[in-house]
């Protein structure tokens, strides 16, 4: 049965997601998630979140989806027993090597290949299954029919990020921000002797992507033509396809938005809750208008 | 003092048969055939099996090895197209297939086990442990992600034991998109797809510059490692690439000739550069030069080999 996975970038957002009917929530651990300036919780908040979610029968998934350098990787691996002691068993990771390493050391973990892994097709899904992922996240650009083909691979749960910002460059395939600015920054969470790569979409520090996509550029050719050019993007909301994804066998419907404040997150989760419940009883969801992007819409704001 | 010469391989990339026929491949050892960005690219060899077969023949007739590249971010439909190209590659016995999707690595490993697989930039090899995983799936060569520094690449090289292919010159691929930002200018510019993305089109903003190929974004500055070849030699690297998929045959020939000579010299321990090499590089670099991420800086910056020199002071 498909479940609804909601973001929780703050204790208040967690409460809103729970109130709105999320089946699962995902949280970034401060310093170790691609969140950057987006919501991350520290250890104390994480422990509280696990307790509060658990009291309502909701499991917490933990995003550990930066790609640390080897020295930092050792520190990350040292955190895993503490994560497991909190009762967390699902980790979202972003590097195939780290995924494989965790699979070998902690066979009891349920490991999800993050949307940042760039999986888009059935062969990618099969690859992540073979590496030991229990689930793989595909972008909402993958429609129900394609998702069904991915589900048919078998042996791995398929998740769809069906509410997300579709940026110009595909997730997991973008180095534009770091081309302009790449600056190692001190790791938050008390790990002051470590750094993470601010500006790298893939490795971490997404919170400072410098909004490369958001700004107007000039498009120039060799014939003197010059046009103002915004890089295309859209708020992808596939609420009208929830029934299709459920029928396709998608296991988890995931919502992007760890930066969302509770007053926005709650209604969003509630809308998808209704759509999923309708789909379960065979009722259709009326088509929804495409959401309008907020003024600041890049990874910082999504 | 020159030392014994070390063999190396210099590769480049060509999207279609027309460009291949117009290109002097004399400087290169091997050519990646196909365009990774767009299925509509003029004569994309990934889409035309008969032309791919002919391109392999043309490449070999020039005494070069043929490699096949594949799409940067294929969806399911793209897999079917690539599988057809792989069948040609397998039948013709190409020397390698480059993949940018880990799923394609598995697909080639399972269905075309005799084809050597090169892992490309967009497959996201960021770690030594990641390289080990891909090696277990049959990868025979890896291009570490372009965001890595040389020190990080050294670590991968030591760990995985596979040959690593490094970009030494050209516009560095930075992104793959499902949108084409150029197609809206068909009417306004009077240039139609698939000719639009073969124009020299740059995205500019203040001092920033990116090259657009419609559904792909590349660095506006040309990555240039001419001054740093001794560092690459010392690191044990022997496979080098000039990224020219969006460039003219003239670019491919001129820059290839520079690096053939420079690498030959560098691999023999002679690090001197020639003013005429710099002139050729300048002639073909529209927005200037950069080092990519090799030295830990932002990708668009240029770091001269000698700290007391600025890029403007290069020969």
HADDOCK unambig.tbl for C-alpha pairs under 7 A between the chains (distance, minus, plus):
assign (segid A and resid 95 and name CA) (segid B and resid 130 and name CA) 6.81 0.50 0.50
assign (segid A and resid 96 and name CA) (segid B and resid 130 and name CA) 5.33 0.50 0.50
assign (segid A and resid 97 and name CA) (segid B and resid 127 and name CA) 6.74 0.50 0.50
assign (segid A and resid 97 and name CA) (segid B and resid 129 and name CA) 4.41 0.50 0.50
assign (segid A and resid 97 and name CA) (segid B and resid 130 and name CA) 3.50 0.50 0.50
assign (segid A and resid 97 and name CA) (segid B and resid 133 and name CA) 6.14 0.50 0.50
assign (segid A and resid 98 and name CA) (segid B and resid 129 and name CA) 6.79 0.50 0.50
assign (segid A and resid 98 and name CA) (segid B and resid 130 and name CA) 7.00 0.50 0.50
assign (segid A and resid 120 and name CA) (segid B and resid 74 and name CA) 6.92 0.50 0.50
assign (segid A and resid 120 and name CA) (segid B and resid 75 and name CA) 5.60 0.50 0.50
assign (segid A and resid 121 and name CA) (segid B and resid 74 and name CA) 6.93 0.50 0.50
assign (segid A and resid 121 and name CA) (segid B and resid 75 and name CA) 4.95 0.50 0.50
assign (segid A and resid 121 and name CA) (segid B and resid 76 and name CA) 5.03 0.50 0.50
assign (segid A and resid 122 and name CA) (segid B and resid 76 and name CA) 6.39 0.50 0.50
assign (segid A and resid 123 and name CA) (segid B and resid 103 and name CA) 4.14 0.50 0.50
assign (segid A and resid 123 and name CA) (segid B and resid 104 and name CA) 6.31 0.50 0.50
assign (segid A and resid 123 and name CA) (segid B and resid 107 and name CA) 6.54 0.50 0.50
assign (segid A and resid 124 and name CA) (segid B and resid 101 and name CA) 6.91 0.50 0.50
assign (segid A and resid 124 and name CA) (segid B and resid 102 and name CA) 5.82 0.50 0.50
assign (segid A and resid 124 and name CA) (segid B and resid 103 and name CA) 3.60 0.50 0.50
assign (segid A and resid 125 and name CA) (segid B and resid 103 and name CA) 6.97 0.50 0.50
assign (segid A and resid 126 and name CA) (segid B and resid 103 and name CA) 6.81 0.50 0.50
assign (segid A and resid 127 and name CA) (segid B and resid 102 and name CA) 6.60 0.50 0.50
assign (segid A and resid 127 and name CA) (segid B and resid 103 and name CA) 5.28 0.50 0.50
assign (segid A and resid 127 and name CA) (segid B and resid 106 and name CA) 6.05 0.50 0.50
assign (segid A and resid 146 and name CA) (segid B and resid 76 and name CA) 6.90 0.50 0.50
assign (segid A and resid 168 and name CA) (segid B and resid 177 and name CA) 5.84 0.50 0.50
assign (segid A and resid 168 and name CA) (segid B and resid 179 and name CA) 6.66 0.50 0.50
assign (segid A and resid 169 and name CA) (segid B and resid 175 and name CA) 5.70 0.50 0.50
assign (segid A and resid 169 and name CA) (segid B and resid 176 and name CA) 5.46 0.50 0.50
assign (segid A and resid 169 and name CA) (segid B and resid 177 and name CA) 4.49 0.50 0.50
assign (segid A and resid 170 and name CA) (segid B and resid 176 and name CA) 6.09 0.50 0.50
assign (segid A and resid 170 and name CA) (segid B and resid 177 and name CA) 5.51 0.50 0.50
assign (segid A and resid 173 and name CA) (segid B and resid 122 and name CA) 6.06 0.50 0.50
assign (segid A and resid 173 and name CA) (segid B and resid 175 and name CA) 5.34 0.50 0.50
assign (segid A and resid 173 and name CA) (segid B and resid 176 and name CA) 5.91 0.50 0.50
assign (segid A and resid 174 and name CA) (segid B and resid 174 and name CA) 5.77 0.50 0.50
assign (segid A and resid 174 and name CA) (segid B and resid 175 and name CA) 4.48 0.50 0.50
assign (segid A and resid 174 and name CA) (segid B and resid 176 and name CA) 6.96 0.50 0.50
assign (segid A and resid 175 and name CA) (segid B and resid 174 and name CA) 4.81 0.50 0.50
assign (segid A and resid 175 and name CA) (segid B and resid 175 and name CA) 6.17 0.50 0.50
assign (segid A and resid 176 and name CA) (segid B and resid 174 and name CA) 5.64 0.50 0.50
assign (segid A and resid 176 and name CA) (segid B and resid 175 and name CA) 6.85 0.50 0.50
assign (segid A and resid 178 and name CA) (segid B and resid 298 and name CA) 5.81 0.50 0.50
assign (segid A and resid 178 and name CA) (segid B and resid 299 and name CA) 6.36 0.50 0.50
assign (segid A and resid 179 and name CA) (segid B and resid 298 and name CA) 5.26 0.50 0.50
assign (segid A and resid 179 and name CA) (segid B and resid 299 and name CA) 3.99 0.50 0.50
assign (segid A and resid 179 and name CA) (segid B and resid 300 and name CA) 5.41 0.50 0.50
assign (segid A and resid 180 and name CA) (segid B and resid 208 and name CA) 7.00 0.50 0.50
assign (segid A and resid 180 and name CA) (segid B and resid 298 and name CA) 5.78 0.50 0.50
assign (segid A and resid 180 and name CA) (segid B and resid 299 and name CA) 6.40 0.50 0.50
assign (segid A and resid 180 and name CA) (segid B and resid 300 and name CA) 6.08 0.50 0.50
assign (segid A and resid 181 and name CA) (segid B and resid 298 and name CA) 4.95 0.50 0.50
assign (segid A and resid 182 and name CA) (segid B and resid 297 and name CA) 6.24 0.50 0.50
assign (segid A and resid 182 and name CA) (segid B and resid 298 and name CA) 4.59 0.50 0.50
assign (segid A and resid 217 and name CA) (segid B and resid 203 and name CA) 5.89 0.50 0.50
assign (segid A and resid 217 and name CA) (segid B and resid 204 and name CA) 5.66 0.50 0.50
assign (segid A and resid 217 and name CA) (segid B and resid 205 and name CA) 5.39 0.50 0.50
assign (segid A and resid 218 and name CA) (segid B and resid 203 and name CA) 5.44 0.50 0.50
assign (segid A and resid 218 and name CA) (segid B and resid 204 and name CA) 5.00 0.50 0.50
assign (segid A and resid 218 and name CA) (segid B and resid 205 and name CA) 6.28 0.50 0.50
assign (segid A and resid 219 and name CA) (segid B and resid 201 and name CA) 6.75 0.50 0.50
assign (segid A and resid 219 and name CA) (segid B and resid 202 and name CA) 5.69 0.50 0.50
assign (segid A and resid 219 and name CA) (segid B and resid 203 and name CA) 4.61 0.50 0.50
assign (segid A and resid 219 and name CA) (segid B and resid 204 and name CA) 6.35 0.50 0.50
assign (segid A and resid 220 and name CA) (segid B and resid 201 and name CA) 5.56 0.50 0.50
assign (segid A and resid 220 and name CA) (segid B and resid 202 and name CA) 5.24 0.50 0.50
assign (segid A and resid 220 and name CA) (segid B and resid 203 and name CA) 6.35 0.50 0.50
assign (segid A and resid 221 and name CA) (segid B and resid 199 and name CA) 6.87 0.50 0.50
assign (segid A and resid 221 and name CA) (segid B and resid 200 and name CA) 5.56 0.50 0.50
assign (segid A and resid 221 and name CA) (segid B and resid 201 and name CA) 4.39 0.50 0.50
assign (segid A and resid 221 and name CA) (segid B and resid 202 and name CA) 6.32 0.50 0.50
assign (segid A and resid 222 and name CA) (segid B and resid 200 and name CA) 5.89 0.50 0.50
assign (segid A and resid 222 and name CA) (segid B and resid 201 and name CA) 6.93 0.50 0.50
